[in-house]
């Protein structure tokens, strides 16, 4: 995903890290960068809002259960692979 406007950090990179941001699992410097991007980029902010809603729904359904570390890491890896694939595919379509 990209809004088409130039940003310090690419939209795809921000969306790929939105769960880390929501989970407070990134360093403060990275949180500040993500927060700044979300403040200036409407499409990413909307995507972030959707992610927040999904997270809230899962929390309501699952209570305070947390996923095992191994599962969380596998999901992060898979999400990263999808972002890279989407990015590559988008570039191929525009070339």
N, C-alpha and C positions, 0 to 999 in steps of 0.2 A: 504494500500500500504506500502510496506517495501522494501528497496533496499537490505536487507540481511546483511548489514554492521552495526556494533555497533555504535551508536551515543549517545551523551548525552541526546538527546530528540528523541523519537520514530518518525519515518516518518509519521505515521498516525496522530499523534498529530500535527505535523507541517502543514500537508495538511489541517487538520480540522480548523486551525487558519489562513490560508493564506488570507482569505477575511478580517479578522480583521487587518492583516498586511498591506494589500493593502489599506484599508480604514483609516490607521493610528489610529486605535481604540484600540491599546494595549499599555501598558506602555513601556517606552524605554528599560527597562531591557529585556522584552519579545521580542521586536523588534530585539534587538541585538542577542538574542539566536536564533531566527528564521533566521535572516540574516546569522549568522555563519553556521547554518545547511544547508541552501540553497547553501552557498559557497562550502561546502564539499560533497554535495550529488547530483549527477547528475540527478537521477530520480525525486527527489523532485523539483529540479530547472526546469526541463522540465514541470512538472505539474504546477508549479508556473507560468511559461511562458504561458501555455494554459489558466490559470485563468486570467492572465493579458490581454490576447487577447479577451477573452469573455467579460471582464469588459469594455474594450475599445469599442467593438462592441455595447454593451448595451448603453454605454454613447453616442455613435454617433446616435443611433436610438432613444433614449429617451431624448436627450438634457440634461439639467441640473435638470431634475426632480429627486426627491429622494423618496424612498419608505417610507411609514409611519413607525414609530418606532415599532408598533405592528406587522406589516408584517415582518420587518427585524428580530425581535426577534423570530417569528414563524419559519422563514427560518433557523436561526442559530440553533434552537432546533432540527429541522428536520435533518439538516446536521450532527449534533452531534450524533443523533440516528443512522443515516446511517453509520457513521464511527464506532460506537460501534458494530453495527450489522455485518459489514464487518469484523471487527477484531475478533469477536466471531466465525463467520463462517470460517474464515481462520484457526483459531486454531483448530476447530473441524475437518477440512480436513487434518491437519497435524498430528493429534493424532491417 
